[in-house]
Amino acid sequence: MTPPFDMGPGAAAFMAVAILGSAFVRGYSGFGFSALVIAASGIVTNPLHFVAVVVICETVMSLQSWRGVWRDVDWRRVVPLMIGAAVGLPLGLWALTAISENAARAVISGYVLIMCGVLMVGWRMQRQAGLAGNLAAGVVSGLANAPGMGGLPVVAFFAAQAVPAAVFRATLVAYFPLLDLYSAPLYWYSGLVSMDTLWASLLTLPMVFLGNWLGGRHFLNTDPQDFRKFAIGLLAFLATVGLLKSVL
């Protein structure tokens, strides 16, 4: 059986471990699956190969989480976020697919490092964002979703405000599937979807289900917020390795 995307056995094994670990992190802390997988893939292959794969996996995991959260969704945030993302995503795809593999790896790694810094610093806003703020966050999220990582800006944006935990989680659960459904045809049009994408997704989903389930069981005696800091540190490390590979 030949691994997808012309990866060798070593690269495929590395990605299997990365996907399982990333799903565990998401199940434990509710954060980071797409960013961790894309950052890890940049070490062994073209990171754009896994963009559509992580979007398919994120959609499945979000739909799993939908039950019981819809009453807490803040649609006044979701709608402007989607409007902004509808503008940002085509621009991001146009820019990202027009550059070389190494340039794409550098752009993705640099973006991840910046977002890790924002999340670690704990940036705070003086007041709740209004319509303009949510629209702007949506544009940034759309741009960032070109490499499949549109969640990081929204997580940082919500974390900077006094958003109740239940509303925070429910609004993300509502927003991400809508963003992914909008993204799918644009990925296909941009050439980011192939038979290898579908094959990789089928191979990946069992690991995603297992990792997400294990993480959700909270077997570790660690507070999810502390574990999130570990995940951000791991993400920064992977992005740094990817950045070094792009310039060396």
TADA-V507917 format. One record per pair of residues at least 12 apart in sequence whose ideal C-beta (glycine too) atoms are under 6 Angstrom apart, sorted by the first residue. I is the first residue (numbers start at 1). J is the second residue. D is the distance in whole Angstrom. If there is no record, write none. Layout:
BEGIN
i:j:d
I:J:D
I:J:D
END
This chain:
BEGIN
i:j:d
4:196:4
4:199:5
4:200:4
5:45:6
5:49:5
5:196:5
7:45:6
11:44:4
14:44:5
18:40:4
19:37:6
19:204:5
19:207:5
20:207:5
20:211:5
22:36:4
22:37:5
23:208:5
23:211:3
23:212:5
24:211:4
24:214:5
24:215:4
25:231:5
27:212:4
27:215:2
27:216:4
28:215:4
28:227:5
29:224:5
29:227:5
29:228:4
29:231:6
31:228:6
32:231:5
34:54:4
34:58:6
34:148:5
34:149:5
35:112:6
35:149:5
35:152:6
35:235:6
36:235:6
37:50:6
37:54:5
38:50:6
38:147:6
38:148:6
38:149:6
39:112:5
39:235:6
39:238:4
39:239:5
39:242:6
40:238:5
42:105:5
42:242:4
43:241:5
43:242:6
46:101:5
47:105:6
47:108:5
48:104:6
51:147:6
51:148:4
51:192:5
52:187:5
52:192:5
52:193:5
52:197:5
53:197:6
53:200:5
53:201:5
54:148:5
55:148:6
55:180:5
55:183:6
56:201:5
57:208:5
59:177:5
59:180:5
61:212:6
62:173:6
62:176:5
62:177:5
65:173:5
69:170:4
69:173:5
72:166:5
72:167:5
72:170:4
73:170:5
73:171:5
73:174:4
74:167:5
74:171:5
77:134:5
77:171:6
78:174:5
78:175:5
80:131:6
80:134:4
80:135:5
80:138:6
81:134:6
81:138:4
81:175:6
82:178:6
84:135:4
84:138:2
84:139:4
85:138:5
85:141:5
85:142:3
85:179:6
87:139:6
88:139:4
88:142:3
88:143:4
89:142:4
89:145:5
92:143:4
92:146:3
93:146:5
93:186:6
93:190:5
96:146:5
97:190:5
102:246:5
105:242:5
105:246:4
106:246:4
108:147:5
109:239:4
109:242:4
109:243:4
112:239:4
113:239:5
115:152:4
116:232:5
116:235:6
116:236:4
118:156:5
119:156:6
119:232:5
120:232:6
123:160:5
124:160:5
125:160:5
125:161:5
128:161:5
137:157:4
140:153:5
141:153:5
141:154:5
145:183:6
150:179:6
END
